[in-house]
């Protein structure tokens, strides 16, 4: 399973290879909920459009989301 699918170009490449192998590639769409430029993932505002495009690719099975959460200390959490 791919845990970091965050753009259509990657989805197309994975789909193409999966179809050539006669399989379907399982994937999680990576979402960057922190807004940090240093972290990967699709912006939440672009998620729906990306999922619609990826879901139409013949070699992919979208199994869910993988989200990058903010550091608990950055959002007023308690130190553990």
Buried (B, 14 or more C-beta within 10 A) or exposed (E): EBEBBBBBEBBBEBBBEBBEEEEBBBBBBBBBBBEEEEEBBBEEEBBEEBBEEBEEBEBBBBEEBBBBEEEEEEEEEEEE
